[in-house]
């Protein structure tokens, strides 16, 4: 009898467990996207998504891609409608991919839902019509949502203020003054190790050097064009560009430019040894944090744009938007719910949750009104960011709060962030974000591929002196870029502008 009761109890437990499994709620939607493996993030276990589920009641089945090549192949499959998810998150869609997916009917127009279900994002778009225009197709559709980051995301000129102070030098304000400062950096042993190992100006490639062109009135974008008062021009063959290249060659000849600059990489120039003498006087980089040890950051500050004809202006590389981060597919039965879900990331609270976690858990505010991590920095980098936040490893939709970043407890970090904010105020987008037709995009890509490959190499050769900057060689350069389609490229951008 006792044995029979035990069997009955066992069967009841098995039945109860089976019922529990059968009634467990399945995920509401399938979410698919890219998060590079360098982020060490696993969406299935990341606290960001569980916190979002607690707030919205929405759960996901995840399809996370960590290899860029695999995600690129998957996007090609999506165009064919193969096994569509409900939503694309951290989607890394360029403008042509957005257009192709939308025209193929694989992703839907989100504009009918935004005002009602994404009021915070809608308010931003209404207050910044240029943002709205940048994500709107010719037919008025908005198939994908952006990441909005008003903090400067450019290469900037980071100057070693400790060296300036030691050598009793003022911040340079013009190209000529910068030249004199670089000479002092080279010759006067500012790092104090009695060796000629200073690198007055560190850079990587012609692309970074071209940010210095603002000192000669040049702020062309990567297509070598600038728009002003409705007219599109290029400085590539201008007298200003020749003067700029002549100046760079002078710096090269005097050893003021890093002679490994056309062959080095960010990894190669990174300094991790805190005891090593810092070699850089002026560093071209989006941030010195990725190149220098934490202890050296306090030495560096952003150099304000150099004056040209009495004014200061700098090139804003990407503007405030990164397009194509979020889209909803035609397989989704309730798109309004996912629009409401993503709207939270365009609020202050949602932005902080995505990037930093939750106040009191991952970060805290101190008595000085500054925030700090609630864990050692090593733990933050190795554990907190990969397991509790979602903002790195791929671009997530949402809004980046620059004010919050400027209130971090570390003074060196605050100075860097505030410098970036100040630079943003002096920066100009050379050409407004637009959407090209498929034909225009294909032709621009064809011209640009050939033109930029030639122009970047030719300008680098002028800088190093491998090609002497004579009238004959300059005329050859100008005629060659014209032959490679510069005027046609200008014409396309002019047409699109109107």
N, C-alpha and C positions, 0 to 999 in steps of 0.2 A: 504493500500500500504506500509506504513511504517513498519507495523507488518510483512509483507511478506519479506521485505528486511532484517529485523532482523533474521528471520528464515533462510534465505539463507546464511547470514554471519555465523550463528551458525553452519550450515551444512558444510560450507567451512572450519571452524576451526576444526571440528571433523574429516573431511576428511584429512586435513593437518596433524593432530596429528597421525592419523592411518597410513598415509604414512611414517611419521617419524619413527614410531615404526617398521614398516615392513622393512625399509631400514637400521635400525641400525645393525651394523656389529656384527655378532656372534663371540664368542671367537674362536681363531684359533686352539687351542689344549686343551686337558684335562690334567691337572697336578695334580698328586696325591702323597701324602706322609704324613709324621708324623712331627708334631711340638707340643711338650708336652704342656699341658695347663698351666704349671707353667710359660711359657713364656708370657702368656696373649696376644698372637699374633693371629690376624685374617688375613689370607692371602687375602681375598676379598678386604680388605680396607688398606692393608699394602703398604706404599709408595715405598718400594723396587720394588715391581712388577710393579707399575705404572711408575716408573722411567725407569725400564727395557723396558717397552712397548714403552715409548717415544724414547728410544735409538735404539731398534731393530724392532719396529713395530709389535712385537708378543704379542698376548693377550692370556689369559688362562681362562678356566673354572676350578675352584678349587675344589678338594676333599681333604679336610684337616682332618687328624685324630689327635686328641689330647689325646687319651687314648692309652697307650702302649699295653694293652691287645687287644683292638679293632684293632690296626694296625697289631699285630701279627696274628690275625685271618684273616684279609684282605690279608696278604701276602700268606696265605695258599690258599685263593681263587684265587689269581693271578697265582699261579702255575697251576691251572686248566684252566686258560684263561678266567675266569669269568669277563665280563664287563671291559675289559682292557682299561686303560687310554692311552694317548700318551706317557707320560713321568712320571717317578718316581723321585721325588725330596725330599731330606732329607729322603732317602729311608730306612736307617738303615738295609741294607742287609748284613748279614754275608756271609762268603765265601761259605758255603753250599747252602744258599738261592740264591746267584748269580749263582752258578753252576746249581742248579735245574731249576731255571727260564730260564736260557740260553738253557739247554739241552731239556727243554720242548717246546722251541720255543717261549716263551712268551716275552723275551727280546732279543735284537739283538746285534750282534758284532759291536762295534763302531770303531774298528781299521781302517777300510777302509776310515773313514771320518776325522780322527784326523789331519793328516798332512795338509790337505787342509782347513778344516773348523774350526779347533781348533789349530792354529799355536802356540799360546802362551803356551798352555798345552803341545803340542807336543815337543816344544823346551825344556821344563822342563824334560820331560820323556827321551829325547835324552841325555840331560846333566847328568841325574841321572838314569842310566840303572837299578839300583836296584829298583827304583820306578816302572819303566815300567814292570820289571819282576814280581813284587809283584801283579800287577793287570791283568797279562796275563795268560790265561788258557793254558793247555797243547797243544791245537791245534792252539795257537797263537791268539785266540780271546780276545778282551777286552770288556766284556759285561757291565761293570759298572765303573764309574769314582770315584776318591777318593777326600777326603779333604786332602790338604797338609799343614802341620803345622810344621815348622822347629824349633819352640820354644819348649823347654823342657816341656813335659806334664806328668811329673812324680811326685810321692811323693819325696819330698826333705827334708833335715834336715834344719829347720829354727831355728836359734839360737838367743837368746835375747842378742843383743850387748850392750844394756844399762846395763844389769846385769854384763856382762864381764867388762865393763868400771868401774862400781861401785866397783867391787871386785878386780880390777886391774889384770885381767886374760887375757892371750893371747888366740887367736883362737886355739882350739885343732887341732892337726894334725894326731894323732893316736888314737886307741881305748883306750890305757892307759891314754893319756892326756884327752880324753873326759870323762873318768871315774872320774878323779880328778876335772874337771870342774863341773860335775853333783853333786859331793859331796859338793862342795862349794855352788852351787845353793840351795841344800837342807838345809845346816846348817848355812849359813851366812846371812839369811834374806835379800836377794837382792831386794825384792819388798818393803822393808822398812815399813811394817805394824806391825812389832813386833809379828807376828804370824807364826807358822810353817805350812803355807798353800801352800808353793811352790811345784810345780810339776816339778821335774828336767827334765823328758823326757815324753812328751805326745804322745800317739799313739792309733791306733785302730786296734786290732787284730794282729795275727801272720803275716798276709800278709804285713802290714806296717813295722813290725819289720824286716822282711827279707830284706828290703832295706839297713839295717845296715850291712848286711852280706858282703858288699864290703870291710869292714875293715878286713876281713879274707879271701879275695880273691874270694868271692862267688858273682856271678852275674847271677845265673840261672834265666830263665824266669818262667812263671807261670806253665809250664810243668816240672819244675825242671831240665831243660837241658841247656847246653851251647855248642856252636859250636866254635871251634878254629882250624884253619889250616885244615879244612875239616873233623875234627873228633868231634863227638857228645859225650859229657860226662854229668854226673850228680854229683853234690856235696852232694846230699842228705845223702849218707852213708859215706861221707869222714871224715877224721880227722879234716879238716877245719870246717866242719859243727858242729862237736862235740865241738870244741873249741869255736865256735861262740855261741852255746847254753849254754855252761858253763859260758861264759862272761855275757850273758843276765840274767842267773839265779843269778849271783853275783849282778848285778844291781837291780834285783827284791828284793833280800834278804836285800839289804841296803836301800830299799825304794826310789831308784833312777828312777824306772819306775812307771808310773801311774798305781796304783793297780785297777783302773776301766777300764784299757785299753782293756781287753778282753770282756767287756760287754757294753761299752759306744758307742755312735753314734756321728756323726758330729753335729747333732742338740743339743745333750745333752751337748757337750763341748763348744758350741758357747757362746761367751761373747758379750753381746750387751750394757751393762752398762759401759759407758766411765769412770765413777768414780770408778769402781771396780778395785782393785789391780790385775794386770796381774799375773796369777799363773805359766805360762809356761816358763821354761828355754830353752828347745829345743823341737820343735814341729815337728812331722812327718806329713806332709800334702803336697798336690799339691800346695797350696798357703795359706798363713795365712789370706788372705782377707775374706775367708768364715768363719773364726773362731773368729777373733779378731775385735774389733772396729777400725774404721779408724784412730783414734788418737793413737793407739798402733802400727800401722804398721811400723812406723819409727824406732821402737826398734829392728826390726827383719831383719836379712840378711841370705842368704843361706850359710850354712857351706860347704866348699869345701870337696870333697871326702877325707876320711881318708886314710892315706898311708898304703899300705900293701907291704912288701918287697921292699920298696923304691919307689913305684909307686902309682899313683892315678887313679882309674877307678870306674865308677858308672854304675848302671844298667839302660839302656834306655828301659822303659817298652813297648812302642808301636811303637817306631820309628817315622818317619815323616808322615806316611800315616794312614788315617782312610778310609778303603775301603767300597765300596757299597753305596755311597751317591747319585748317579745319574745313571739312566738307561733309555733307550728308548725302548718301547715295539714294538712288531710286528704289532700293530694296527696303528702305526704312518706312514703316507704316505710320509712325508718329513723329515726324520731324520737329514739330513744335516743342516736344519735350526735350529733345537734344539741343535745340536752340536755347531753351531756357537753362539747360544744364551748363552750356558753355558761357552763357552771359555772366555767370558768377565770376569767371576768370577776368572779366573786364571791370570788376569792382575792386576797391582797395583791399578788402578782406580776402577776396579770392586770389588776387595777385600775390599777396603775401603768403597765403597758404601754398600756392604752387611753387614759389621760389624759396621760401624760408621755413615753412612749416607753420606751427601754431604757437602763438604767444603763450609763455608759461611752460611750454613743452620743449620746443626746439630753440627758442630765443626768448630773452627777457629785456625789459627796460630798466636801466639803472637810475640812480638818484639824479644824475646830471642830464636826464632826458635823452640819453643815448641808448641804442639797443646793442646787445651783445649775444653771442651764441651761448647756450646753456650747457655747452660741452667743450672740451678742448678742441682746438682747431683741427688737429689730426683726426679726431673722432668725427668731426663735422664733415671733413673731406672724404673719409673712408667709409663712414656709416650713415650719417644723417642725410646728406644730400642724395645719395643713391636710393635710400629706403623710405624717405619721408617727403621728398620734393620731386618735381617733374620738369623743372625749367631747363636743365642742361642736357646735353647729349643729342639734342635735336630741338628745333624751335617750336615751342608750344603756343597755342593761341592765348590771347590775353593782353594785359596791360602791365608794363613795367613801371613801378613807382620810383621815380628818381629821388623824390624827397626822402623816402625811407632810406635809400642807399646813402644819402648824404648825412645821416644821423648815426652811422656806425661808430662804435666807441674808439676805434683805432684812429689816431690823428692822421697818420700817413694815408690811410684809405680814404678818410673824409676829404683830405686835400686833393687826392686824385679824382674823386667823384666830383667835387666842386669845380675842379679845373675842367673836367669834361663838360659839365653844365655850362660853364662860362664860354668854352669854345663853341658849344652848340649855338649860342646866341650870336656868334659872329660867322656862322657857317651858312652857306647857300647851296641849295640843291641845283646843280648845273642845268638839269633838264627834268621837268616834272614826270612823275610816273604815269605811264599810259599803257594801253593794251593794243598790241599790234594784231593785224589780221594774220592768218596763217601764211599767206603769200609774202607779206611784208617781213614777218619774222624770219622766214626762210632766206629771203634775200639779204637782210641785215646780217644774219649769221654767216652767210657765204662771204660777203664783203669783209666783215669784221675779222673773220678767221685769217684771211690772207693779209689784210691791212695791218692788224695789230702785231702779227708775227714779224712782219718786216719792220714796222715803225719802232717797236720796243727794242729790237736788236740793233737797228741803225742808230737810235738815240743813245743806247748803251755804248756803242762804239765811238760815238762823238765824245762821250763823257770820259772814257778811258784813253782816248787818243789813238785807238786802233784805226780810226778814220779821222783824218785831220779836218777840222771844221773850216774848210776854205770855201770861197764863193762857188767854185765848181762843184764840190761835194755837196754843199747845201742845196744848190739848184737841182742836182741829181736826186737828192732826197725828196725835195718838193715835187718834182715831176713824177717820181715813182709812186708816191702816195696818191697823187691824182690819178695815175694810171690804174691803181688798185681800187679805185672807186670812192675816194673821199667825197667828191661832190655829189655823187649819187646817194651816198649815205646821208649827207646833210639834207639832200632833197627829200628823202624818205621821212626823216625826223621832222622836217618842216611841214610836210603834208599831214603827218599824224597829229601834229600840234594843232592843226586847224580842223 
